[in-house]
């Protein structure tokens, strides 16, 4: 009974409203819960989400408030929707541009200070300075080229990679020097300041990201291969199976501990506590990620534990029983996580039997 005019979002609101118009009532039933990886269809940080969501609201308004006596109401609702959508897009754009604008401001400020010192005390100690008009054109151009090449190099990806920053600045410097060599003499600025500016640009980009990291912005971590401290919650056999999956993925684990679910700690050096002690375990062992074994824990217990622990620096994932994957989604603004293992051919010999078997068995995982 869902209206197919709604591609995504709004169809549940429409159904609830039609139920009320039909003389019935909507009731909220609080006694059942699910784990919903919210935002996996369209991330809330994407412009696509804004268009899809608010277009659904426009469809709803036109459907239910488009009669002869409600034209003004329809107009006001539609304008409000467009205004809200525009505000959402602008705020997302502002968040996206914050880092490049901050980088550009810091680089430009440094370039002007360096040029002032260089022209006064090194190049033109007797009072002949660089043209202010040339500086006003050259510096923004340099910054634009450096930031563009850093972006292409992956310098704005997370986590931060110093090599990508260095590579981007190096390529940008090369482009600037090539353009500089092709310019007429009257429009050339200073090759020395370009080289000094490139060093300043790299130092500035790295320093800004280091400062962000020190301010506890998690996504500005410099360690691309950070060792994760993981707690696996489940019975011995399932914990060992999940640990085996982790070892076959690209996840870098610095510590893996097992948490028992049967009320007592197993006689195994890998066990670090009981399910009831999970909060203390996370604090003491500085756990980054908790993986729940769905084979040994009901959805009710997993959800209860997630709610009790609440949002924080610890990520939660679930290992389905008899599965080669571990799933989780920590944010509605970023893509969900999926740990999978690579499946090798069943037979590696070059016999006809082996080739036939390999052709018959194909396993595909989408990362």
C-alpha positions as CSV (number, residue, x, y, z in Angstrom):
1,X,0.0,0.0,0.0
2,X,3.0,2.3,-0.5
3,X,2.7,5.0,-3.1
4,X,5.3,4.3,-5.9
5,X,5.6,8.0,-6.8
6,X,8.0,8.1,-3.8
7,X,11.3,6.7,-4.9
8,X,12.9,6.9,-1.5
9,X,11.8,8.7,1.7
10,X,8.3,10.0,2.4
11,X,6.4,6.9,1.5
12,X,6.0,5.9,5.2
13,X,4.8,9.5,6.0
14,X,2.3,9.3,3.1
15,X,1.0,5.9,4.3
16,X,0.6,7.1,7.9
17,X,-1.2,10.3,6.7
18,X,-3.6,8.3,4.5
19,X,-4.3,6.0,7.4
20,X,-5.4,9.0,9.5
21,X,-7.5,10.4,6.6
22,X,-9.2,7.0,6.3
23,X,-10.4,7.3,9.9
24,X,-7.9,5.1,11.5
25,X,-5.1,5.7,14.0
26,X,-1.3,5.3,14.0
27,X,0.2,3.6,17.0
28,X,3.8,3.4,18.1
29,X,4.8,0.0,19.3
30,X,8.0,0.2,21.4
31,X,8.5,-3.4,22.3
32,X,10.5,-4.5,19.3
33,X,13.9,-3.2,18.0
34,X,16.2,-3.7,15.0
35,X,19.7,-2.8,14.0
36,X,19.4,-0.3,11.2
37,X,22.5,0.7,9.3
38,X,21.1,4.2,8.8
39,X,22.1,6.1,5.7
40,X,23.4,3.2,3.6
41,X,21.2,4.1,0.6
42,X,22.1,7.7,0.5
43,X,24.6,9.3,2.9
44,X,23.3,12.3,4.7
45,X,26.5,14.2,3.8
46,X,25.8,13.9,0.1
47,X,23.9,16.4,-2.1
48,X,22.0,13.4,-3.6
49,X,20.5,12.8,-0.2
50,X,19.2,16.4,0.0
51,X,17.6,16.3,-3.5
52,X,16.0,12.8,-3.0
53,X,14.7,13.6,0.5
54,X,13.3,17.0,-0.2
55,X,11.9,16.0,-3.5
56,X,9.9,13.4,-1.6
57,X,8.5,16.1,0.7
58,X,7.5,18.2,-2.4
59,X,5.6,15.1,-3.8
60,X,3.9,14.8,-0.4
61,X,2.9,18.4,-0.3
62,X,1.6,18.5,-3.9
63,X,-0.4,15.3,-3.3
64,X,-2.2,16.2,-0.1
65,X,-2.3,20.0,-0.3
66,X,-3.0,20.8,-3.9
67,X,-6.7,21.4,-3.9
68,X,-8.4,24.7,-4.9
69,X,-8.6,26.0,-1.3
70,X,-5.0,25.2,-0.4
71,X,-2.9,26.8,-3.1
72,X,-1.3,29.3,-0.7
73,X,-0.5,26.5,1.8
74,X,1.0,24.4,-1.0
75,X,3.1,27.4,-2.1
76,X,4.3,28.1,1.4
77,X,5.2,24.5,2.1
78,X,7.0,24.2,-1.2
79,X,9.0,27.4,-0.6
80,X,9.9,26.2,2.9
81,X,11.1,22.9,1.5
82,X,13.2,24.6,-1.2
83,X,14.7,26.9,1.4
84,X,15.5,24.0,3.8
85,X,17.1,22.1,0.9
86,X,19.1,25.1,-0.1
87,X,20.3,25.6,3.4
88,X,21.3,22.0,3.7
89,X,23.3,22.0,0.5
90,X,25.0,25.2,1.5
91,X,25.9,23.9,5.0
92,X,27.3,20.7,3.4
93,X,29.3,22.7,0.9
94,X,30.7,25.0,3.7
95,X,31.8,21.9,5.7
96,X,33.5,20.5,2.6
97,X,35.3,23.7,1.8
98,X,36.4,24.5,5.4
99,X,39.6,22.5,5.2
100,X,40.8,23.8,1.8
101,X,39.9,27.4,2.8
102,X,41.8,27.0,6.1
103,X,44.8,25.5,4.2
104,X,44.8,28.4,1.7
105,X,44.6,31.1,4.4
106,X,47.5,29.6,6.3
107,X,49.6,29.1,3.2
108,X,48.9,32.7,1.9
109,X,49.7,34.2,5.3
110,X,53.0,32.4,5.4
111,X,53.9,33.3,1.8
112,X,53.3,37.0,2.5
113,X,55.4,36.9,5.7
114,X,58.2,35.0,4.0
115,X,58.2,37.4,1.0
116,X,58.4,40.4,3.4
117,X,61.3,39.0,5.2
118,X,63.1,37.8,2.1
119,X,62.7,41.1,0.3
120,X,63.8,43.2,3.2
121,X,66.7,41.2,4.5
122,X,68.0,39.0,1.7
123,X,67.0,40.0,-1.8
124,X,66.5,43.8,-1.6
125,X,68.2,44.9,1.6
126,X,68.5,48.5,0.2
127,X,64.7,49.0,-0.3
128,X,63.7,47.7,-3.7
129,X,60.8,45.3,-3.2
130,X,58.6,42.9,-5.2
131,X,55.7,44.4,-7.1
132,X,52.5,44.2,-4.9
133,X,50.4,43.7,-8.0
134,X,52.4,40.8,-9.1
135,X,52.3,39.3,-5.6
136,X,48.5,39.6,-5.6
137,X,48.2,37.5,-8.7
138,X,51.1,35.1,-8.2
139,X,50.4,33.9,-4.7
140,X,46.7,33.0,-5.1
141,X,47.7,31.2,-8.3
142,X,50.4,29.2,-6.6
143,X,48.1,28.3,-3.7
144,X,45.4,27.1,-6.1
145,X,47.8,24.9,-8.0
146,X,49.3,23.4,-4.9
147,X,45.9,22.6,-3.3
148,X,44.6,21.2,-6.5
149,X,47.5,18.8,-7.0
150,X,47.3,17.9,-3.3
151,X,43.6,17.1,-3.8
152,X,44.4,15.0,-6.9
153,X,47.1,13.2,-5.0
154,X,44.7,12.2,-2.2
155,X,45.9,14.7,0.3
156,X,42.3,15.3,1.5
157,X,41.5,11.7,2.0
158,X,41.2,10.2,5.5
159,X,43.3,9.1,7.3
160,X,46.0,11.6,6.5
161,X,49.0,10.4,4.5
162,X,52.1,12.6,4.7
163,X,53.4,11.0,1.5
164,X,50.3,12.1,-0.5
165,X,50.7,15.6,0.8
166,X,54.3,15.7,-0.2
167,X,53.6,14.2,-3.6
168,X,50.9,16.7,-4.3
169,X,53.0,19.7,-3.3
170,X,56.0,18.3,-5.3
171,X,53.8,17.9,-8.5
172,X,52.3,21.4,-7.9
173,X,55.7,22.9,-7.6
174,X,56.8,21.3,-10.8
175,X,53.8,22.7,-12.6
176,X,54.4,26.2,-11.2
177,X,58.1,26.1,-12.2
178,X,57.2,25.0,-15.8
179,X,54.6,27.9,-16.1
180,X,57.2,30.3,-14.6
181,X,59.7,29.3,-17.2
182,X,57.3,30.0,-20.0
183,X,56.3,33.5,-18.8
184,X,57.8,36.7,-20.2
185,X,60.5,38.2,-17.9
186,X,58.3,41.0,-16.8
187,X,55.8,38.6,-15.3
188,X,58.2,36.3,-13.5
189,X,58.2,36.6,-9.8
190,X,60.9,34.7,-7.9
191,X,62.0,31.1,-8.4
192,X,63.6,31.0,-4.9
193,X,60.3,32.1,-3.3
194,X,58.5,29.3,-5.2
195,X,60.8,26.7,-3.8
196,X,60.7,28.2,-0.3
197,X,56.9,28.5,-0.6
198,X,56.6,24.8,-1.6
199,X,58.4,23.8,1.6
200,X,56.2,26.1,3.6
201,X,53.1,24.7,1.9
202,X,54.0,21.1,2.9
203,X,54.9,22.1,6.5
204,X,51.6,24.1,6.8
205,X,49.4,21.3,5.4
206,X,51.0,18.7,7.8
207,X,50.9,21.1,10.8
208,X,47.2,21.9,10.3
209,X,46.3,18.2,10.1
210,X,48.5,17.4,13.1
211,X,46.7,20.2,15.1
212,X,43.3,18.7,14.1
213,X,44.5,15.3,15.2
214,X,45.7,16.7,18.6
215,X,42.2,18.3,19.0
216,X,40.8,14.8,18.9
217,X,39.3,14.9,15.4
218,X,39.4,11.2,14.7
219,X,39.4,11.4,10.9
220,X,42.6,13.5,10.9
221,X,44.7,10.6,12.1
222,X,48.1,10.4,10.4
223,X,48.5,6.6,10.8
224,X,47.1,4.9,7.7
225,X,47.9,1.5,9.1
226,X,46.9,2.1,12.7
227,X,46.8,-1.1,14.7
228,X,43.3,-1.6,16.0
229,X,42.5,-3.0,19.4
230,X,39.6,-5.4,19.0
231,X,37.4,-7.3,21.4
232,X,35.4,-10.3,20.0
233,X,32.3,-11.2,22.1
234,X,31.2,-14.8,21.8
235,X,31.8,-18.5,22.6
236,X,35.3,-20.0,22.1
237,X,34.8,-21.6,18.7
238,X,33.1,-18.6,17.2
239,X,35.6,-16.2,18.6
240,X,38.4,-18.2,17.1
241,X,36.6,-18.4,13.7
242,X,36.1,-14.6,13.7
243,X,39.7,-14.0,14.7
244,X,40.7,-16.2,11.8
245,X,38.6,-14.0,9.4
246,X,40.3,-10.9,10.7
247,X,43.7,-12.4,10.0
248,X,42.7,-12.9,6.4
249,X,41.5,-9.4,5.8
250,X,43.4,-6.1,5.4
251,X,42.6,-5.1,9.0
252,X,45.7,-4.3,11.0
253,X,45.2,-5.7,14.5
254,X,47.5,-4.8,17.3
255,X,45.5,-6.6,20.0
256,X,42.6,-9.1,19.9
257,X,40.9,-10.3,23.1
258,X,37.9,-12.6,23.6
259,X,35.0,-11.8,25.8
260,X,33.0,-14.7,27.1
261,X,29.2,-14.9,26.9
262,X,28.4,-17.9,29.2
263,X,28.9,-16.2,32.5
264,X,32.5,-17.2,33.2
265,X,35.9,-16.7,31.6
266,X,37.2,-19.5,29.6
267,X,40.5,-21.1,30.5
268,X,42.2,-19.4,27.5
269,X,44.9,-16.7,27.5
270,X,42.9,-14.9,24.8
271,X,39.9,-14.3,27.1
272,X,40.0,-10.9,28.8
273,X,36.6,-10.9,30.6
274,X,32.9,-11.6,30.6
275,X,30.1,-10.1,28.6
276,X,28.8,-8.3,31.7
277,X,32.2,-6.5,32.0
278,X,32.3,-5.2,28.5
279,X,32.3,-1.5,29.5
280,X,35.2,-2.0,31.9
281,X,37.1,-4.1,29.3
282,X,36.8,-1.3,26.7
283,X,38.2,1.2,29.2
284,X,41.0,-0.9,30.5
285,X,42.2,-2.4,27.2
286,X,41.5,0.7,25.2
287,X,39.4,-1.2,22.7
288,X,38.8,0.5,19.3
289,X,36.3,-2.0,18.0
290,X,33.9,-4.6,19.4
291,X,32.7,-7.5,17.2
292,X,29.6,-9.3,18.4
293,X,29.2,-13.0,17.3
294,X,25.6,-13.2,16.2
295,X,25.7,-17.0,16.6
296,X,26.2,-16.7,20.4
297,X,24.3,-13.5,21.1
298,X,20.7,-12.6,20.3
299,X,19.9,-9.4,18.5
300,X,18.2,-8.2,21.7
301,X,21.4,-8.5,23.7
302,X,23.5,-6.9,21.0
303,X,21.2,-3.9,20.8
304,X,21.0,-3.6,24.6
305,X,24.8,-3.6,24.8
306,X,25.1,-1.0,22.0
307,X,22.6,1.3,23.7
308,X,24.2,0.9,27.1
309,X,27.7,1.7,25.8
310,X,26.3,4.5,23.7
311,X,28.1,6.5,21.0
312,X,31.8,7.1,21.4
313,X,35.2,6.3,20.1
314,X,34.5,2.5,20.0
315,X,33.1,1.0,16.8
316,X,30.6,-1.9,16.8
317,X,30.4,-4.7,14.2
318,X,28.5,-7.9,13.9
319,X,29.8,-11.3,12.6
320,X,26.9,-13.3,11.2
321,X,27.1,-17.1,11.8
322,X,28.8,-19.2,9.2
323,X,29.7,-16.1,7.2
324,X,32.9,-14.9,5.6
325,X,32.2,-11.3,6.4
326,X,32.0,-8.9,9.4
327,X,29.6,-5.9,8.9
328,X,29.2,-2.6,10.6
329,X,28.4,1.1,10.0
330,X,29.7,3.7,12.4
331,X,28.3,6.8,10.8
332,X,25.4,8.0,8.5
333,X,27.9,10.3,6.9
334,X,30.4,7.7,5.8
335,X,30.3,4.4,3.9
336,X,29.6,1.3,6.0
337,X,32.4,-1.1,6.8
338,X,32.6,-4.7,5.4
339,X,35.5,-7.0,6.2
340,X,35.7,-9.9,3.8
341,X,38.3,-12.5,3.0
342,X,39.7,-13.4,-0.4
343,X,38.6,-16.8,-1.6
344,X,41.3,-18.8,-3.4
345,X,40.6,-21.3,-6.1
346,X,39.6,-24.7,-4.7
347,X,42.1,-26.5,-6.9
348,X,45.3,-25.0,-8.0
349,X,46.7,-27.9,-10.1
350,X,46.5,-27.6,-13.8
351,X,44.5,-30.9,-14.3
352,X,41.4,-30.9,-16.3
353,X,39.5,-31.9,-13.1
354,X,40.8,-28.9,-11.2
355,X,39.9,-26.5,-14.0
356,X,36.4,-27.9,-14.3
357,X,35.9,-27.5,-10.5
358,X,37.2,-23.9,-10.5
359,X,34.8,-23.1,-13.3
360,X,31.8,-24.5,-11.4
361,X,32.6,-22.7,-8.1
362,X,32.6,-18.9,-8.1
363,X,32.4,-16.8,-5.0
364,X,32.0,-13.0,-5.3
365,X,32.2,-10.5,-2.5
366,X,31.5,-6.8,-3.0
367,X,33.7,-4.6,-0.9
